[in-house]
Amino acid sequence: MAKIIQEPSRTFGEYLLIPNLTTKDCIVANVDLKTPLVRFKKGEEPAISLNIPMISAIMQSVSDDKMAVALAKNGGMSFIYGSQTIEEQAEMVRKVKKYKAGFVISDSNLTPDNTLEDVLDLLNRTGHSTMAVTADGTPNGKLLGIVTARDYRTSRDELTKKVAEFMTPYERLIVGKEGTTLKAANDIIWEHKLNSLPIIDKEGNLQYLVFRKDYAEDKENSRALLDSEKRYMVGAGINSRDYAERVPALVEAGVDAVCIDSSEGFSEWQYDTIKWVRDTYGDSVKIGAGNVVDREGFRYLADAGADFIKVGIGGGSICITREAKGIGRGQASAVLDVAAARDEYFEETGIYVPICSDGGIVHDYHITLALAMGADFVMLGRYFARFDESPTAKVKTSKGYMKEYWGEGSNRARNWARYDLGGKKELTFEEGVDSYVPYAGSLEDGVGITLHKIKSTMCNCGSTTIKHFYENARLTLVSATSIQEGSAHDVVLKDNQ
């Protein structure tokens, strides 16, 4: 007879936090959001900790090398999507590890034969007013000039005007040579009152751009997630099919952690994958697993040796697994159950295995609720897909600017390995959708606002660390009526002017 859990499957939106005493030291500036990424023994420090409790989802529409650099700058970690060739994924990891803070690989590039119309289109798509002009229009082509907003006037110039006619040519540029340090580059920028400095190699090929505006940001950024060699940290998604070929390539590229990307992780496929990593690399390669929704699933993967375990099935905004297959669990119920199992495991074994809440985040405060319920950090897809740094196109619709966002189980992604149950190498039916999300500007600005909300709420609950928050948080279930009461009501809202 089937076992029936009588307690309803609950979501984050069904809970609110009850404030605790806010002491005078509970101010936003004192809140520390550092949290463990991987397992550790009692009395020891984890090999990897995040500076903010946020990682980006293993998705084509979310996590590439550009997202990884942006998120690491802000203290989190991206897990670069695995639904691409091993070589392509390893190269993305390699780019992140080779990225030098302050040295930007140009992603707004033109050729001399492009037109002003192309310039304006590129400006609209990227928001970058400084554009490199190279012989072949690639980020590392031979540098021929630079275009900035000062080089053209849309009120007078024809849209068909060639870039070659109005760019600042190479002969008039001040450039830095390959090997120039960041300090030396910034000295050149300040001495010559430049907004940017191209860095070229011996053949005149563009390597990087150094921007004046980045100097202050780099000085002020204290939460960047760096390895022992001061490189940005990055993760990568793997599957339970080609791990014996993919993991070595990722390790060679410098990956800091890998994570098995699967819609459902309580399986022997994941056990075998983790065992192979442990047999091959011991504890030197950090591997996450999942997803699970109960203590049995957590225990299975923890015993297998997973370094962290993802929680959640069917709660993602683009996920239709519950609709297609009828499996899953409300995200709040899943996190609460798995967090209890994690604590029991720690008491029994002295080993703490962090858990990641993956899915179910609609509002920023849901992240805070996930932490209060026991998640060590959260994995976010839709949230990060909205920003400039995600790899998808920014498009204008009748509802304003949007970013494309699609699920790994959609026909567009066709990531069959994520849903693999040992059958044919194909996606038989969809478990995700293709969609848009409202464009939200830069990641740094968006994450900054979210972190401030989290810290503020933690202060209301009398906590300045995630551990203390979880141990002392008080939660209450809310009725449908009280949810309605919690929003603006019984007033006529003014139109935005």
RABEL-V339358 format. One record per helix or strand. SS is the DSSP state (2 for helix, 1 for strand). FROM is the first residue (numbers start at 1). TO is the last residue. If there is no record, write none. Layout:
((SS FROM TO) (SS FROM TO))
//
This chain:
((2 12 14) (1 15 18) (2 28 30) (1 32 32) (1 35 36) (1 40 41) (1 49 50) (1 54 56) (2 65 73) (1 77 80) (2 86 98) (1 104 104) (1 109 110) (1 115 115) (2 116 126) (1 131 134) (1 142 147) (2 149 151) (1 162 162) (2 163 166) (1 168 169) (2 170 172) (1 175 177) (2 182 191) (1 196 200) (1 205 211) (2 212 220) (1 226 226) (1 232 232) (1 235 238) (2 243 253) (1 257 260) (2 268 281) (1 287 292) (2 295 304) (1 308 311) (1 319 319) (2 321 325) (2 331 349) (1 351 352) (1 354 358) (2 364 372) (1 377 380) (2 382 385) (1 394 397) (1 400 406) (2 416 419) (1 432 432) (1 434 438) (2 443 460) (1 465 465) (2 466 472) (1 474 477) (2 480 485))
//
